[in-house]
Amino acid sequence: MLANHNGAIGAHADQATREAIKTAFIKNVYSWMAGGLALSAIAALAVVKSDFLMVNLIMDKTWFMALIFSELALVLAISFGINKFSASTAGWLFIIYSILTGATLSVVLLRYTPVSIFQSFIVACSIFGAAALYGTYTKRDLTSWGSFLFMGLIGLLVATVVNIFTAAIWLDWALTYGGALLFTLLAAYDSQKIQNIGYRAAEMGMEALSKQAILGALALYLDFVNLFLYMLRIFGRGRD
């Protein structure tokens, strides 16, 4: 069946065509996610190798805070302004975000030994992979999780800010394990949401589908990076 003027195949496409489009969409999402993680790793390594950047990020808090606020602005721009951008612009914003996140992570990773970073990464990959597989293949509808996970995320952010001032050890560990659980559930939820978008992919134009792939990649990227950071807090060992 021929595509319409928006590049969509249409609701009456045969099953094989719809399945092929869904598979291509999901591969695109995970390709963007993997590419973002690779860029972050390269950026983190480049910053660590640069004495100038490391000194400024560690000694001058203005640089570090500028990175944090820039990342937040980019996440909000992509998440809430995706329909205002072209797919190409959204892609570049995601690339820039991934690089800035890598630069920020370089400061965090410097506190831990390489072995414990690798171990935490493997654990995070295993947990994320299991959650993503569950979200992809479960017959259970996880849509109802959305509101609870959002409230959990808000609660986590508020409690984290409170703990900055209280520095309570018990709250710190509760936030660590609670955060790890929250982002594991989010990985499953977002994986199923991406799967559901894939089922509707044939009705979407190529431009809209490309934007959804970037949006989905951003969600999974955030799930994985946050899960990794919580695993690092649990398993990471500080440098001597």
URNOR-V765826 format. One record per residue. N is the residue number from 1. SS is DSSP state (h for helix, s for strand, l for the rest). OMEGA is omega in whole degrees, -180 to 180 (999 if undefined). D_CENTER is the distance of its C-alpha to the mean C-alpha in whole Angstrom. Layout:
# URNOR-V765826
N:SS:OMEGA:D_CENTER / N:SS:OMEGA:D_CENTER
This chain:
# URNOR-V765826
1:l:-179:35 / 2:l:178:35 / 3:l:177:32 / 4:l:-174:32 / 5:l:178:32 / 6:l:-179:29 / 7:l:179:28 / 8:l:179:27 / 9:l:179:29 / 10:l:-175:30 / 11:l:-175:31 / 12:l:177:34 / 13:l:180:32 / 14:l:-173:33 / 15:h:-178:31 / 16:h:180:30 / 17:h:-180:29 / 18:h:180:27 / 19:h:179:25 / 20:h:179:25 / 21:h:179:23 / 22:h:-180:21 / 23:h:179:20 / 24:h:179:20 / 25:h:-178:17 / 26:h:176:15 / 27:h:179:16 / 28:h:179:15 / 29:h:-177:11 / 30:h:175:11 / 31:h:176:13 / 32:h:180:10 / 33:h:-180:7 / 34:h:178:10 / 35:h:178:12 / 36:h:178:9 / 37:h:179:9 / 38:h:178:13 / 39:h:179:13 / 40:h:179:11 / 41:h:179:14 / 42:h:180:17 / 43:h:179:16 / 44:h:179:16 / 45:h:-180:19 / 46:h:179:21 / 47:h:179:21 / 48:h:-179:22 / 49:h:-178:25 / 50:l:178:26 / 51:h:-179:28 / 52:h:-178:28 / 53:h:-179:25 / 54:h:180:24 / 55:h:-179:28 / 56:h:-180:26 / 57:h:-178:23 / 58:h:-174:25 / 59:h:-178:28 / 60:l:-177:27 / 61:h:180:25 / 62:h:178:25 / 63:h:-176:23 / 64:h:-180:20 / 65:h:178:20 / 66:h:177:20 / 67:h:-179:17 / 68:h:-178:15 / 69:h:177:17 / 70:h:178:16 / 71:h:-180:12 / 72:h:180:13 / 73:h:-180:15 / 74:h:178:13 / 75:h:179:10 / 76:h:-179:13 / 77:h:-180:15 / 78:h:-174:12 / 79:h:-174:12 / 80:h:-179:15 / 81:h:-175:17 / 82:h:-178:16 / 83:h:179:19 / 84:h:-178:21 / 85:l:169:20 / 86:l:179:21 / 87:h:180:18 / 88:h:179:19 / 89:h:178:18 / 90:h:178:15 / 91:h:179:14 / 92:h:177:16 / 93:h:178:14 / 94:h:179:10 / 95:h:179:12 / 96:h:179:14 / 97:h:-179:11 / 98:h:179:9 / 99:h:179:13 / 100:h:178:13 / 101:h:177:11 / 102:h:178:12 / 103:h:178:16 / 104:h:-179:15 / 105:h:-178:14 / 106:h:180:17 / 107:h:180:19 / 108:h:-176:17 / 109:h:-179:18 / 110:l:-178:21 / 111:l:-172:22 / 112:s:178:22 / 113:l:179:24 / 114:h:-179:22 / 115:h:-179:23 / 116:h:175:22 / 117:h:179:18 / 118:h:179:19 / 119:h:179:20 / 120:h:178:17 / 121:h:179:14 / 122:h:178:17 / 123:h:179:16 / 124:h:178:13 / 125:h:-178:13 / 126:h:-179:16 / 127:h:179:14 / 128:h:180:11 / 129:h:179:13 / 130:h:180:16 / 131:h:180:14 / 132:h:178:12 / 133:h:178:16 / 134:h:-180:17 / 135:h:-178:15 / 136:h:-170:17 / 137:h:180:20 / 138:l:176:21 / 139:l:-180:24 / 140:l:178:23 / 141:l:-177:22 / 142:l:-177:19 / 143:l:-178:19 / 144:l:179:21 / 145:h:-170:18 / 146:h:-176:16 / 147:h:-180:19 / 148:h:179:19 / 149:h:178:15 / 150:h:178:15 / 151:h:178:18 / 152:h:180:17 / 153:h:178:14 / 154:h:179:17 / 155:h:179:19 / 156:h:-180:17 / 157:h:-180:16 / 158:h:-179:20 / 159:h:178:21 / 160:h:178:19 / 161:h:179:21 / 162:h:-177:24 / 163:h:175:24 / 164:h:-178:24 / 165:h:-178:28 / 166:h:-180:29 / 167:l:179:27 / 168:l:-177:28 / 169:h:-179:27 / 170:h:179:27 / 171:h:179:25 / 172:h:180:23 / 173:h:177:23 / 174:h:178:22 / 175:h:-180:19 / 176:h:-179:18 / 177:h:177:18 / 178:h:178:18 / 179:h:178:14 / 180:h:179:14 / 181:h:-178:15 / 182:h:-177:13 / 183:h:171:10 / 184:h:178:12 / 185:h:178:13 / 186:h:178:10 / 187:h:178:9 / 188:h:-179:12 / 189:h:-178:13 / 190:h:178:10 / 191:h:178:11 / 192:h:179:15 / 193:h:178:14 / 194:h:177:13 / 195:h:-180:16 / 196:h:175:18 / 197:h:178:17 / 198:h:179:18 / 199:h:-179:22 / 200:l:-172:22 / 201:h:-176:21 / 202:h:-179:25 / 203:h:-176:26 / 204:l:176:23 / 205:l:-177:24 / 206:h:180:23 / 207:h:180:21 / 208:h:-179:20 / 209:h:178:18 / 210:h:178:17 / 211:h:179:15 / 212:h:179:14 / 213:h:179:12 / 214:h:179:11 / 215:h:178:10 / 216:h:178:8 / 217:h:179:7 / 218:h:179:5 / 219:h:-180:4 / 220:h:177:4 / 221:h:179:2 / 222:h:178:2 / 223:h:-176:4 / 224:h:-177:5 / 225:h:179:6 / 226:h:177:8 / 227:h:178:9 / 228:h:-180:11 / 229:h:178:12 / 230:h:175:14 / 231:h:179:15 / 232:h:178:16 / 233:h:-179:18 / 234:h:-173:20 / 235:h:-175:21 / 236:l:176:21 / 237:l:-178:24 / 238:s:176:25 / 239:l:178:27 / 240:l:999:31
